[in-house]
């Protein structure tokens, strides 16, 4: 069964730390995130508890502190978040999203080449 991310913005920040460097203790996470978030140790502990309940984070007892690591892979979290966004904002219609992107900022030649390669690859696979 695939884990569902449903991560808040704050949880994404914490998960990015764990995806980059894990396992980490609460102290290491607090120190690593201090400049960006100014979160206290208690805030980190609360968020880790929520992430554990969601099945996104696991921990093992270390000496002297518990060490946390991601159970949810970043690509899976991104896929779930992207699908949720697409469904919520564009009714699941990729074409509407692409049209909005083009209208709001345009696409560079590099963007177009990347999208063309993605679409070409998708065209060769069954769903």
Steps between C-alpha positions, in 0.01 A plus 500: 500500500639840401535748783307823458698812575243775565786707640457853628749767390688462829510124471647535151783711645575239763479213252741679264756498782449128554512423127829689481664360812368220714473359751489813716428569864257768622799715595656463155170587332447801728852627427470438125165680476563784744604759243216422257217450749609598853302198625549381855583146604136450605375606156732249334384224736134579429557494125695174520212344694256607230727369227536167684119475523477560124756227434743749346773472766644220707745501788736270678643533844857622483756582760415734657206625290238372258597534135234582239501399134251530212271210418330698225714549192525853366383398151190333649418807710547725196280274286220500759525876551497565125193282448322668791583846362394406148170352621426790736592790271448369146249220547770250407547651154866529408421705190338774709804512727740522207292774340505699825877455529559620145271801547653600834870472423561347162724205431865512405635286218654279769159460670338409168772245418466342845120481473524355149732226625263424790197483267687284251594259778144498636362424155687172493360366826162357589311637797 
